[in-house]
Amino acid sequence: MDISGLVSALLIGAVVGTLGRLALPGQHHIGVLWTLVVGVAAALSGSLLAALTGVGEAAAGDWLEAGLQVVLAALGVAGLCKWFSKSMDAR
């Protein structure tokens, strides 16, 4: 992967992670770095899942793929928030 691909992945991950955070109500106790990590992971796994299921071939495939990425990011943010809150309660 060249530098432009890496920068694109980080930017798309930041957008997907931010949209995933916005999709969840309430306060989130994770930082910007974790949002970026979740966003990049959700973007990559959402694209892979869309390619495997053939969603990208549909007429509205790009929108469906983006929606899938945001849903995965929201699930990731929710999971991390729950995990961090449990680790804070244990202290």
Number of C-alpha atoms within 10 A of each C-alpha: 5 6 8 9 10 11 11 11 17 17 15 18 25 22 18 28 32 20 19 25 25 15 15 14 7 8 9 16 14 16 8 12 11 16 25 21 18 26 32 23 20 27 27 16 16 22 19 15 16 20 14 10 10 11 18 18 11 11 9 10 15 15 13 16 21 17 16 20 29 26 21 22 31 25 18 22 27 18 12 18 16 15 12 15 14 11 10 9 8 7 5
